Amino acid sequence: MKFPKSLQNKLYVREENNALRSLTTSQNLMDFATNDYLGFSKNEEIFNKVHQLLLNKKIIQNGATGSRLLTGNHELFQETESFIAQFHQSDCALLFNSGYDANVGFFSAVPQRNDIILYDELCHASIRDGIQLSLAKSYKFLHNDLTDLETLLLKFKLEGNQIYIVTESVFSMDGDSPDLENIVTLSEKHNALLVVDEAHALAVLGNNGEGLVQELQLQDKIFARVMTFGKGLGCHGAAILGSIQLKQYLINFCRSFIYTTALPPHAVATILVAYQELNLAQDRINKLKENSKYFDKNCSNILGYISNNSSIKSIVISGNSKVKETAQCLQNNGFDVKPILSPTVPEGQERLRFCLHSYNSKDEIKRVLELLYTFV
């Protein structure tokens, strides 16, 4: 069948820019690429506990059979949402099939016509896609720039609209964090509602991996938090945390919740057990933080290195060809480090993205950085 020329031309452009994406499989290299920060995705104990939980509850079911509003709801959803809400010191939690579904659903449903959304310019694609589906007006502010944010707040406050401020607790490309305490101050000062995506902070920041919001004790000042489980929790799905009224509203008006088949019982059980294990993972979390500090210490002289307190470390190497070549050299030597290309990041900001884990040894970190020093 004939393939549209306009689509083929777009593929050609990607090829010419050395930016064409393709699917690859794991090569069993030393892991500096996955988002599995604590190793939960391959944790045998979690796997066995999930199986036993389902047996104990006599749940022998492969699929959910329908949306939660029809036939897909079951007791594990309520139990898991209650546990998550308690863990995160929130009134309520509502499970979604993925972080993408949660963000697209929230931003397309909650902000109303004539409302204003002010979002950090580096917010994730799922947030931006949800905002595009919203009837509200949206404006981006400069990355982590509170002066620019307040300028916009003052501008739109005069129009009497409800304003939503949107940011992330850990940004996925630079691994940096906003000044959440002062953003909260601004949101209260200007009567705005703050929404924080904690995808890369869950299981990483906080005493028990609760995220940055709870580490700073700001949970009572946030309108909504998005917790994604496909990263530090090592499973699949997401939850939106907020008030009882917000949960009720999402159940009634959020299309990505209403019109999709629910997560199967096994997936929900995995989320619950992973959260329970997070309560016992203090040693892993501390080891992850130690590895982050060790990486910073040994990377301080590398040009283009972006320092932060998270598990995501980036080294800017401009140009798709150059960064792909460098990543390939590291992979050839046994280290799984991925290049991030434009247009995923702006042209000139291409980078190597290191994801650290509790199971990375200091020797592995030292060796990969010593090898990197020969290239940059």
PAZA-916782 format. One line per field, with one value per residue: x, y, z of N, C-alpha, C, O in turn; residue number from 1; residue in one letter. Coordinates in steps of 0.1 Angstrom, whole numbers, m for minus. Example, Ala and Ser with C-alpha at 12.3 -4.5 7.8 and 13.67 -1.06 7.14 Angstrom:
n_east: (132 128)
n_north: (m57 m22)
n_up: (78 71)
ca_east: (123 137)
ca_north: (m45 m11)
ca_up: (78 71)
c_east: (132 129)
c_north: (m33 0)
c_up: (78 79)
o_east: (142 134)
o_north: (m33 11)
o_up: (85 80)
nr: (1 2)
rest: (A S)
***
This chain:
n_east: (8 5 25 20 35 41 45 67 86 90 103 126 138 144 163 183 191 203 187 168 146 146 137 153 168 176 210 224 242 262 241 232 211 183 152 148 153 157 159 136 121 131 130 129 116 95 81 73 58 36 24 16 m1 m23 m31 m39 m61 m77 m78 m79 m73 m67 m72 m88 m113 m129 m137 m132 m155 m174 m170 m145 m135 m123 m116 m89 m82 m93 m80 m53 m53 m60 m38 m17 m26 m24 4 15 4 m20 m54 m68 m63 m61 m60 m43 m37 m11 16 15 m12 m24 m15 m23 m51 m57 m50 m65 m90 m94 m85 m105 m124 m113 m97 m63 m32 0 30 61 87 101 86 73 64 39 25 24 9 m15 m23 m26 m50 m67 m93 m85 m64 m29 4 39 66 99 125 124 124 115 110 101 78 63 58 41 20 11 2 m20 m36 m50 m71 m89 m91 m90 m59 m35 m5 22 46 76 90 114 132 132 153 175 176 173 158 129 126 106 95 94 78 54 49 45 22 3 3 m8 m32 m32 m34 m14 3 21 43 57 72 99 109 97 105 131 137 132 127 117 115 93 91 98 80 69 93 99 78 54 30 3 m1 m4 m23 m26 m8 12 20 41 46 63 89 109 94 93 73 41 18 1 m7 m30 m29 m48 m76 m108 m128 m115 m108 m134 m143 m125 m132 m156 m153 m128 m114 m94 m94 m121 m127 m112 m99 m95 m65 m52 m57 m33 m14 m22 m19 9 17 8 23 49 48 46 70 86 85 103 127 149 177 184 176 192 217 214 214 240 254 247 260 286 290 287 310 330 327 330 348 342 334 303 288 259 251 232 208 195 188 193 217 233 253 262 267 272 254 239 253 278 272 259 279 297 282 279 305 309 290 301 321 308 290 258 247 227 222 207 188 184 152 143 156 165 182 217 218 221 228 245 228 228 214 213 215 205 219 241 276 303 327 318 307 330 346 332 331 359 364 348 361 381 369 357)
n_north: (m12 23 47 78 106 130 121 103 122 135 115 112 137 133 113 126 144 128 117 98 77 44 10 m8 m36 m49 m52 m63 m47 m27 m9 23 36 29 39 26 31 20 m7 m21 m32 m56 m71 m99 m106 m88 m96 m123 m117 m103 m123 m140 m124 m121 m147 m151 m134 m147 m140 m147 m137 m124 m100 m67 m65 m43 m7 12 23 7 m25 m29 m23 m32 m47 m44 m19 1 m6 m2 25 38 31 45 71 75 70 92 113 125 135 119 94 86 61 57 45 51 75 93 91 101 128 138 134 149 176 182 181 195 224 251 267 300 299 300 286 283 272 255 258 235 214 181 162 149 166 189 180 174 200 212 200 212 236 259 289 290 295 296 297 308 284 273 299 322 349 355 339 352 376 368 359 382 396 381 378 401 398 382 354 319 306 282 268 250 226 205 182 170 174 157 157 175 168 185 205 226 257 249 257 285 288 278 298 319 309 310 337 348 335 311 278 250 226 196 175 145 125 116 119 102 75 84 109 124 109 83 80 95 117 151 170 161 159 185 192 202 192 199 221 219 216 194 164 144 111 89 55 39 44 50 32 9 m4 m2 24 51 78 103 127 143 163 151 161 167 141 130 147 141 114 118 135 132 121 103 86 77 65 42 8 m6 m9 m42 m67 m78 m58 m37 m49 m52 m25 m19 m37 m28 m2 m9 m21 1 14 m1 4 20 17 12 36 54 45 51 79 84 74 94 117 108 105 132 143 131 141 167 181 178 192 207 193 188 196 182 172 149 116 116 124 146 152 176 173 187 183 158 137 136 131 106 91 91 79 53 44 42 22 1 m5 m17 m2 9 37 63 83 115 131 160 163 160 173 208 219 218 213 186 155 132 110 100 76 70 43 24 0 4 2 20 16 9 34 50 39 42 70 76 65 81 106 103 110 135)
n_up: (0 m8 8 24 9 23 49 45 38 62 76 61 67 94 92 78 97 115 135 135 151 166 176 201 218 251 259 280 294 317 337 331 322 325 341 365 394 419 415 415 394 387 410 428 452 453 431 439 461 450 435 456 470 452 451 477 479 461 434 403 375 343 329 331 322 316 317 348 356 346 345 354 379 411 444 449 438 455 479 472 463 487 503 489 491 519 523 509 523 515 508 489 463 429 406 375 341 331 335 314 306 329 330 305 308 332 326 303 313 338 340 330 304 297 320 332 323 335 327 333 309 303 308 308 278 280 297 282 260 272 280 255 247 264 271 283 284 278 289 287 312 317 323 356 365 386 387 361 361 381 369 348 364 377 355 345 367 371 353 366 363 370 379 370 381 368 373 376 399 396 367 336 318 325 352 373 399 408 427 449 473 472 449 459 477 459 445 466 472 449 446 431 417 424 405 406 390 399 388 385 410 429 449 450 462 494 528 527 500 492 476 464 472 497 511 515 530 519 512 519 505 478 449 432 427 406 405 391 383 367 369 394 410 396 382 367 356 373 396 405 430 455 466 479 464 440 431 428 407 386 382 370 348 335 306 299 320 322 297 292 293 325 346 349 375 384 378 395 419 419 421 446 463 456 467 494 498 494 518 532 521 528 530 503 491 504 494 468 469 478 456 438 448 447 419 412 424 410 385 382 367 341 310 303 320 340 371 399 425 420 405 379 356 334 305 284 250 222 191 172 159 171 199 197 187 209 229 217 219 246 251 236 253 274 289 295 283 273 244 241 218 196 180 207 228 227 197 198 225 229 245 268 288 320 341 374 398 428 427 412 414 431 418 391 384 386 366 342 340 339 314 298 301 282 259 260)
ca_east: (0 13 28 19 47 44 50 80 95 94 112 139 144 150 175 194 196 208 178 157 144 143 136 164 166 187 223 230 254 261 229 232 201 169 146 145 163 160 160 123 114 136 131 122 108 83 74 67 47 25 17 10 m13 m34 m36 m46 m74 m84 m80 m73 m79 m56 m75 m97 m126 m136 m133 m135 m169 m183 m168 m131 m132 m122 m112 m75 m81 m96 m69 m41 m55 m60 m24 m10 m30 m18 18 18 m3 m30 m68 m72 m54 m68 m50 m44 m29 2 18 10 m27 m27 m12 m32 m64 m58 m49 m76 m103 m95 m86 m117 m124 m109 m87 m49 m22 14 38 76 90 107 77 72 55 25 18 21 m1 m28 m26 m31 m64 m75 m100 m78 m53 m17 16 51 75 113 127 128 126 104 107 92 65 55 54 28 9 6 m5 m33 m44 m59 m83 m98 m92 m83 m46 m28 9 26 61 80 99 127 130 137 165 186 176 173 145 126 125 92 90 90 67 42 47 39 9 m6 2 m16 m44 m31 m34 m1 3 35 46 68 76 113 112 92 115 144 138 125 133 113 112 80 91 103 69 69 106 98 66 45 19 m10 m2 m3 m36 m25 5 11 30 43 52 71 103 115 87 96 61 34 7 3 m18 m31 m32 m55 m88 m119 m136 m108 m110 m148 m144 m118 m140 m168 m150 m115 m117 m84 m98 m134 m129 m101 m99 m87 m54 m55 m55 m18 m7 m26 m12 23 18 6 34 60 47 49 85 93 86 114 138 157 191 185 174 205 228 212 218 254 259 245 270 299 290 290 323 340 323 329 357 338 327 290 281 248 250 220 207 187 195 195 229 234 265 258 277 264 253 234 263 288 267 256 292 302 274 283 318 306 283 310 329 300 282 246 245 219 222 194 191 174 144 138 161 168 195 228 217 221 235 245 219 231 205 220 207 211 227 254 287 312 337 312 306 344 352 325 336 372 363 342 371 389 361 352)
ca_north: (0 35 54 92 113 139 113 98 133 137 104 116 148 127 106 136 150 117 118 88 68 30 2 m17 m45 m48 m59 m68 m39 m21 m1 37 41 27 47 17 37 11 m21 m28 m39 m70 m76 m112 m106 m81 m105 m134 m112 m100 m135 m145 m115 m124 m160 m149 m127 m155 m132 m154 m129 m118 m87 m60 m67 m31 5 11 27 m4 m38 m31 m19 m43 m43 m40 m5 9 m8 5 40 42 30 55 84 76 71 105 123 132 131 109 91 80 54 59 35 56 89 100 91 110 142 142 135 160 190 183 181 203 238 254 278 313 297 303 276 288 259 256 256 222 204 168 162 145 178 198 174 176 214 214 195 220 248 271 295 285 303 290 306 304 273 275 313 327 363 354 333 362 386 363 358 396 400 374 379 413 394 375 340 309 303 270 268 236 223 191 182 166 175 145 159 180 163 196 208 240 262 246 265 299 286 277 312 327 304 315 351 352 327 302 264 245 211 192 161 139 112 112 121 91 65 90 120 121 99 70 80 100 128 164 178 157 162 199 193 211 184 205 234 215 213 181 158 133 102 79 43 32 48 45 21 m3 m11 5 31 64 82 117 129 156 164 142 168 165 127 129 154 133 102 122 143 129 112 92 77 71 57 32 m4 m4 m18 m56 m69 m80 m45 m30 m56 m48 m11 m19 m43 m19 9 m15 m23 14 17 m8 5 31 14 14 50 61 41 59 93 83 73 107 125 103 109 147 145 126 146 182 188 175 203 204 185 195 191 183 163 138 104 119 132 149 159 182 171 193 176 144 127 135 125 92 84 90 69 41 40 37 9 m9 m9 m24 7 13 51 66 97 123 138 169 174 157 185 218 217 223 208 171 151 119 110 89 73 62 33 19 m12 7 3 31 12 11 49 55 34 49 84 76 63 93 116 102 114 149)
ca_up: (0 m9 20 21 6 34 60 41 38 76 80 55 75 106 88 74 109 123 146 133 163 163 188 204 229 261 256 292 297 330 336 334 312 329 352 376 403 431 410 418 383 386 423 429 463 450 422 446 470 442 432 468 473 443 455 490 476 452 422 392 364 335 324 339 315 312 324 362 358 342 351 357 393 420 457 450 435 467 489 467 464 502 508 483 498 533 521 504 532 507 510 480 452 418 397 360 334 329 337 302 307 340 327 294 314 341 320 293 320 350 337 322 294 303 330 327 327 334 328 330 295 301 313 299 266 284 303 271 252 279 279 241 246 273 267 290 277 284 286 294 318 316 332 370 366 394 383 349 366 388 359 342 375 379 343 343 379 369 346 375 360 378 373 374 379 366 372 379 411 390 353 331 309 333 365 383 406 410 441 452 485 467 440 467 482 448 443 476 471 437 446 420 421 420 401 405 385 407 382 387 424 436 453 449 471 507 536 522 486 490 466 468 479 511 517 519 538 512 506 521 498 464 445 426 425 397 408 381 388 357 371 407 416 389 377 356 361 379 404 408 444 457 475 476 453 428 427 422 394 376 378 362 336 329 295 298 330 319 284 289 302 338 348 353 389 386 377 407 430 418 426 461 469 454 477 507 498 495 532 537 511 532 526 488 488 509 485 456 472 479 442 431 453 442 405 411 428 400 372 383 357 327 304 299 331 347 385 406 436 416 399 364 353 320 301 271 239 211 178 172 155 182 211 194 186 222 235 212 224 260 250 231 264 284 297 288 284 261 239 240 206 191 187 221 234 217 190 206 239 229 257 273 300 329 352 385 405 440 425 406 423 429 408 378 382 383 353 331 339 334 299 293 301 270 247 261)
c_east: (9 13 28 33 51 50 65 90 100 104 126 146 151 163 186 200 202 200 167 157 142 143 148 161 178 198 230 242 252 251 231 221 187 165 143 155 167 161 147 118 119 137 122 113 94 74 66 56 35 17 10 m3 m25 m40 m44 m60 m82 m88 m72 m79 m67 m59 m85 m111 m134 m131 m137 m149 m179 m180 m153 m126 m132 m116 m98 m73 m83 m85 m57 m42 m54 m45 m16 m13 m24 m3 22 11 m12 m44 m72 m61 m63 m59 m53 m35 m15 4 13 m5 m31 m26 m22 m47 m66 m59 m60 m89 m105 m95 m97 m115 m122 m100 m73 m40 m8 23 53 79 96 98 76 62 41 18 14 10 m15 m32 m31 m45 m73 m82 m94 m68 m40 m5 28 59 89 116 132 130 113 100 98 79 57 50 41 17 3 m3 m19 m42 m54 m72 m93 m100 m85 m70 m41 m13 14 41 63 89 113 125 138 150 177 187 176 159 142 126 110 87 86 79 54 39 40 24 m1 m8 m8 m29 m44 m31 m22 m3 17 36 58 73 90 118 107 103 129 146 128 131 129 109 98 79 96 92 69 82 106 86 56 32 5 m11 m2 m17 m36 m11 3 23 30 51 61 86 108 107 88 84 54 22 11 m9 m18 m36 m38 m67 m98 m127 m129 m109 m124 m149 m137 m126 m151 m164 m136 m116 m107 m86 m111 m134 m117 m103 m90 m75 m58 m51 m40 m11 m10 m19 3 26 17 18 47 60 50 64 92 94 98 127 148 172 193 185 187 216 226 217 233 260 258 256 284 300 293 304 333 337 325 338 353 330 313 282 271 247 236 219 198 195 197 207 231 247 262 270 269 265 249 245 273 284 263 269 298 295 277 296 317 299 292 320 321 291 270 243 238 222 208 196 181 165 139 143 164 181 206 229 216 230 236 237 222 220 212 210 214 220 239 265 296 322 331 311 320 349 345 329 350 373 358 352 380 382 358 363)
c_north: (13 42 69 99 123 133 108 110 136 127 107 127 143 120 115 143 140 116 107 78 53 22 m7 m26 m44 m57 m63 m60 m33 m9 13 43 40 37 38 20 27 m4 m28 m36 m53 m76 m88 m113 m99 m90 m116 m129 m108 m112 m141 m137 m118 m138 m159 m143 m135 m148 m139 m147 m122 m103 m80 m61 m55 m19 4 15 17 m17 m40 m28 m32 m39 m38 m25 3 7 m1 20 45 42 42 69 86 78 86 117 132 127 119 106 84 74 56 48 38 70 98 102 101 124 147 144 147 174 192 185 192 218 241 265 292 311 299 292 282 276 262 251 242 211 192 169 158 157 187 193 176 191 218 210 204 232 261 277 291 294 297 301 300 294 277 290 319 341 363 348 344 373 381 362 372 400 394 375 391 409 386 360 331 305 290 271 253 235 208 192 178 166 164 146 164 174 173 198 222 244 261 255 279 299 285 291 320 323 309 330 356 343 317 288 257 230 207 177 156 126 107 115 109 80 71 100 118 110 85 70 86 111 141 171 174 160 176 202 203 204 191 218 232 211 198 177 146 124 91 67 35 36 42 33 8 m11 m3 12 44 67 97 119 143 154 153 148 166 151 125 136 146 121 105 128 140 118 100 82 69 61 48 20 m2 m13 m32 m57 m71 m67 m37 m36 m53 m34 m12 m25 m34 m8 3 m17 m10 18 10 m6 16 29 16 29 58 58 49 73 94 82 86 116 121 106 124 150 142 132 161 188 185 187 199 196 194 189 192 173 150 126 105 129 134 156 163 180 175 184 161 134 125 128 110 84 81 79 55 35 35 24 m2 m14 m14 m15 12 28 56 81 103 133 150 162 171 168 195 215 225 219 192 167 136 120 98 88 65 53 29 8 m9 8 15 28 13 26 54 51 41 63 85 74 75 104 115 107 129 158)
c_up: (0 5 17 20 17 46 57 42 52 81 74 62 87 103 85 87 119 136 145 145 158 176 189 216 238 257 268 296 311 329 340 325 317 340 364 387 414 427 413 407 382 400 425 441 460 440 429 455 462 439 444 472 465 447 468 488 466 439 411 379 356 331 333 334 311 319 339 364 353 350 356 371 401 433 458 447 447 477 485 468 478 507 502 489 511 532 518 512 523 510 502 469 442 408 383 354 332 333 326 303 318 337 316 300 323 334 309 300 331 347 327 312 302 315 323 332 325 337 325 316 292 306 303 288 270 290 291 262 259 278 265 239 255 266 273 281 285 279 294 300 317 327 345 373 373 391 370 352 372 379 352 352 376 366 342 356 378 361 354 371 370 372 379 371 378 365 376 391 406 375 346 323 317 347 376 388 407 424 445 463 480 457 448 473 471 445 453 475 460 436 434 425 415 417 399 400 392 401 385 401 433 437 452 460 483 515 532 508 483 479 472 476 494 518 522 527 532 508 508 513 482 460 439 424 415 400 398 386 379 359 384 413 408 383 367 362 367 388 405 423 446 467 471 464 440 422 421 409 383 372 369 349 329 319 295 310 327 308 281 298 314 338 353 368 392 387 390 419 431 424 441 468 468 464 491 508 499 510 539 530 515 528 511 485 493 499 472 457 472 465 435 435 447 427 404 414 417 386 371 372 343 321 299 309 338 361 391 417 432 411 384 363 338 317 286 261 226 198 180 169 165 194 209 193 200 230 230 217 238 260 245 243 276 292 289 291 271 257 238 228 204 181 201 230 223 210 197 220 239 240 259 286 308 339 362 392 419 438 417 417 421 418 394 375 378 370 341 329 334 319 292 291 288 257 248 266)
o_east: (19 3 34 42 63 58 73 102 111 113 136 158 162 173 198 211 205 205 157 167 136 148 152 151 189 197 242 252 241 252 232 222 178 173 137 164 179 162 147 111 112 145 110 102 84 62 55 46 23 5 m2 m13 m36 m52 m55 m69 m93 m99 m60 m89 m59 m50 m91 m121 m144 m121 m146 m155 m191 m185 m150 m115 m140 m111 m95 m64 m75 m80 m50 m32 m49 m41 m8 m4 m19 3 32 12 m12 m45 m78 m52 m73 m50 m65 m26 m6 m6 8 m11 m41 m35 m27 m54 m77 m69 m63 m98 m115 m105 m99 m104 m129 m95 m72 m40 m5 23 56 73 96 103 78 52 31 6 3 2 m25 m44 m40 m53 m85 m77 m97 m63 m40 m4 27 60 91 112 142 137 103 89 88 69 45 39 32 5 m10 m13 m29 m54 m65 m82 m103 m110 m77 m70 m41 m9 10 47 54 97 123 116 149 157 188 197 178 149 151 128 102 75 75 72 44 27 30 15 m13 m19 m15 m35 m54 m28 m19 m8 25 29 69 78 91 130 113 108 139 156 118 138 138 101 93 69 97 96 68 83 112 84 51 24 m4 m22 m2 m24 m46 m2 m7 35 20 61 68 94 111 113 84 86 61 16 22 m19 m8 m46 m34 m67 m98 m131 m135 m111 m125 m156 m142 m126 m156 m172 m134 m118 m110 m81 m113 m141 m113 m109 m79 m74 m68 m43 m35 m2 m1 m14 9 36 25 23 55 70 57 69 103 104 102 137 155 178 204 193 192 225 236 223 239 270 266 262 292 311 302 311 343 344 321 335 360 320 311 270 274 242 230 229 195 207 202 207 231 252 261 281 262 276 254 246 277 291 265 270 304 301 278 297 323 303 291 325 326 286 271 236 243 223 199 205 170 171 132 136 166 191 205 239 212 240 228 239 220 216 217 198 225 229 247 263 295 327 338 314 322 355 351 330 353 380 362 352 386 388 356 360)
o_north: (13 44 73 97 124 138 109 107 140 130 106 126 147 121 113 146 144 114 108 72 51 27 m13 m23 m40 m68 m67 m66 m35 m1 16 55 48 42 43 12 27 m12 m41 m46 m61 m86 m88 m119 m104 m91 m119 m136 m109 m113 m145 m142 m119 m140 m165 m146 m131 m149 m138 m152 m115 m95 m87 m59 m55 m20 m5 11 18 m19 m50 m29 m40 m27 m30 m19 12 17 5 26 56 51 48 77 96 86 91 128 144 116 110 114 77 81 57 42 29 77 109 113 108 132 157 153 153 181 204 190 197 225 234 272 294 321 299 289 286 271 270 241 237 200 194 177 163 158 192 201 179 194 226 216 202 237 272 270 290 298 293 312 288 295 283 294 321 345 370 353 345 378 389 365 373 407 401 372 390 416 382 354 335 302 288 275 245 242 201 202 182 158 161 136 159 175 170 192 231 235 270 259 284 308 291 295 328 331 313 335 365 343 315 286 258 222 214 168 162 118 96 114 107 76 63 100 111 102 76 62 84 114 142 178 183 162 179 214 212 210 188 224 241 203 191 185 139 128 84 69 26 31 30 26 m2 m22 4 7 48 61 104 113 152 145 148 140 164 149 119 130 145 117 97 128 145 106 89 71 57 51 47 21 3 m22 m33 m50 m66 m66 m31 m29 m52 m32 m5 m20 m34 m4 10 m15 m9 25 14 m13 22 38 22 34 67 66 53 79 103 89 90 123 129 110 127 158 149 128 167 200 189 191 188 193 205 178 202 166 142 126 96 140 124 164 155 184 167 180 154 123 114 119 102 73 71 71 45 23 25 15 m13 m25 m15 m20 17 30 53 90 96 142 150 154 179 173 191 210 236 220 187 174 129 129 87 98 54 56 31 5 m18 14 21 37 18 30 62 59 44 68 94 80 79 112 125 109 135 170)
o_up: (7 12 7 28 21 53 66 46 55 89 80 64 91 110 89 87 131 147 152 148 147 186 179 223 235 251 268 300 317 320 352 321 314 347 374 390 419 436 413 409 376 402 424 440 465 442 426 457 467 440 443 476 470 446 469 495 462 434 410 374 362 330 342 342 304 327 342 374 356 360 362 374 400 434 466 452 450 483 493 472 481 514 509 492 515 539 523 508 524 515 507 467 445 403 378 361 330 335 328 301 317 339 316 296 322 336 306 294 332 350 317 313 312 321 311 344 314 348 317 311 281 308 291 289 264 288 291 257 252 277 264 231 254 256 269 272 297 268 305 295 316 338 347 382 367 393 370 347 369 380 350 348 377 368 339 355 384 363 349 376 377 360 391 360 386 357 379 393 413 370 350 322 316 353 388 383 408 433 444 463 485 455 444 473 474 443 450 477 461 425 428 437 403 425 392 406 391 408 389 404 444 427 454 467 482 509 533 503 472 473 484 486 503 530 532 531 539 500 501 514 475 467 442 420 417 399 395 392 384 351 384 421 413 380 358 372 367 387 405 427 440 474 460 456 430 410 411 400 372 360 361 339 318 322 292 310 328 309 270 309 312 330 361 373 402 395 395 427 442 431 448 477 477 470 499 519 505 513 549 532 507 524 507 476 485 497 466 448 468 462 427 427 444 422 396 407 416 376 361 369 333 327 293 307 342 362 388 419 441 412 378 368 331 324 277 264 221 194 188 176 168 199 218 197 202 236 238 219 242 268 250 242 287 302 278 301 260 265 234 229 210 173 206 239 212 216 201 227 249 244 254 294 304 346 359 392 421 447 414 427 410 411 385 363 369 363 331 318 327 311 282 281 284 247 237 268)
nr: (1 2 3 4 5 6 7 8 9 10 11 12 13 14 15 16 17 18 19 20 21 22 23 24 25 26 27 28 29 30 31 32 33 34 35 36 37 38 39 40 41 42 43 44 45 46 47 48 49 50 51 52 53 54 55 56 57 58 59 60 61 62 63 64 65 66 67 68 69 70 71 72 73 74 75 76 77 78 79 80 81 82 83 84 85 86 87 88 89 90 91 92 93 94 95 96 97 98 99 100 101 102 103 104 105 106 107 108 109 110 111 112 113 114 115 116 117 118 119 120 121 122 123 124 125 126 127 128 129 130 131 132 133 134 135 136 137 138 139 140 141 142 143 144 145 146 147 148 149 150 151 152 153 154 155 156 157 158 159 160 161 162 163 164 165 166 167 168 169 170 171 172 173 174 175 176 177 178 179 180 181 182 183 184 185 186 187 188 189 190 191 192 193 194 195 196 197 198 199 200 201 202 203 204 205 206 207 208 209 210 211 212 213 214 215 216 217 218 219 220 221 222 223 224 225 226 227 228 229 230 231 232 233 234 235 236 237 238 239 240 241 242 243 244 245 246 247 248 249 250 251 252 253 254 255 256 257 258 259 260 261 262 263 264 265 266 267 268 269 270 271 272 273 274 275 276 277 278 279 280 281 282 283 284 285 286 287 288 289 290 291 292 293 294 295 296 297 298 299 300 301 302 303 304 305 306 307 308 309 310 311 312 313 314 315 316 317 318 319 320 321 322 323 324 325 326 327 328 329 330 331 332 333 334 335 336 337 338 339 340 341 342 343 344 345 346 347 348 349 350 351 352 353 354 355 356 357 358 359 360 361 362 363 364 365 366 367 368 369 370 371 372 373 374 375 376)
rest: (M K F P K S L Q N K L Y V R E E N N A L R S L T T S Q N L M D F A T N D Y L G F S K N E E I F N K V H Q L L L N K K I I Q N G A T G S R L L T G N H E L F Q E T E S F I A Q F H Q S D C A L L F N S G Y D A N V G F F S A V P Q R N D I I L Y D E L C H A S I R D G I Q L S L A K S Y K F L H N D L T D L E T L L L K F K L E G N Q I Y I V T E S V F S M D G D S P D L E N I V T L S E K H N A L L V V D E A H A L A V L G N N G E G L V Q E L Q L Q D K I F A R V M T F G K G L G C H G A A I L G S I Q L K Q Y L I N F C R S F I Y T T A L P P H A V A T I L V A Y Q E L N L A Q D R I N K L K E N S K Y F D K N C S N I L G Y I S N N S S I K S I V I S G N S K V K E T A Q C L Q N N G F D V K P I L S P T V P E G Q E R L R F C L H S Y N S K D E I K R V L E L L Y T F V)
***
